[in-house]
């Protein structure tokens, strides 16, 4: 399965619609983490562009894991960030805000984009600008009931709640109507990574995968 530079494989994402957010992780540790991530069945990883060494990490991961994973950049807030992310080989873009220039530039370039929004007005605006999915952020401030409430009038809009999602509440977001979720430390446990407990991380990722189950959309 080919995952070319600056491409997002939606079918691959739909196999398990979870964006794993790999924040402030060294290249050395990432090379240990991603094989475990793939083994557990996950297909999509985001590297925040404001992380130390983000561009080098994105480039390296795209080269080594681009056949099996969607590799993208997050925390993109302006066109400068976007240029850096795309130059590194990001296959998709995630933002924390609704920035019209970033969204429109991604749409013009055929790049999948997941803009961050919270209110119904922001969510609808992001969708109309061409969002692939709308990242509802910060999701933990509102919870799954908010996603369910949004879905009543906005059922045509694909939502990706992100923020504070863990193995304990991930299913609640899917049951509320989310088409995907973004997960940071809930997937990539900081303590396990800090201690280089790769077996513990493997077991955690497999457990997370088993709990959320198959979610082909």
HELIX and SHEET records of a PDB file:
HELIX    1   1 UNK A   10  UNK A   15  1                                   6    
HELIX    2   2 UNK A   27  UNK A   39  1                                  13    
HELIX    3   3 UNK A   54  UNK A   65  1                                  12    
HELIX    4   4 UNK A   79  UNK A   88  1                                  10    
HELIX    5   5 UNK A  100  UNK A  109  1                                  10    
HELIX    6   6 UNK A  120  UNK A  129  1                                  10    
HELIX    7   7 UNK A  139  UNK A  141  5                                   3    
HELIX    8   8 UNK A  144  UNK A  153  1                                  10    
HELIX    9   9 UNK A  170  UNK A  175  1                                   6    
HELIX   10  10 UNK A  190  UNK A  194  1                                   5    
HELIX   11  11 UNK A  198  UNK A  212  1                                  15    
SHEET    1   A 5 UNK A  70  UNK A  74  0                                        
SHEET    2   A 5 UNK A  44  UNK A  48  1                                        
SHEET    3   A 5 UNK A  18  UNK A  21  1                                        
SHEET    4   A 5 UNK A 180  UNK A 183  1                                        
SHEET    5   A 5 UNK A 160  UNK A 162  1                                        
SHEET    1   B 2 UNK A  92  UNK A  94  0                                        
SHEET    2   B 2 UNK A 112  UNK A 114  1                                        
SHEET    1   C 2 UNK A 116  UNK A 117  0                                        
SHEET    2   C 2 UNK A 135  UNK A 136  1                                        
END                                                                             
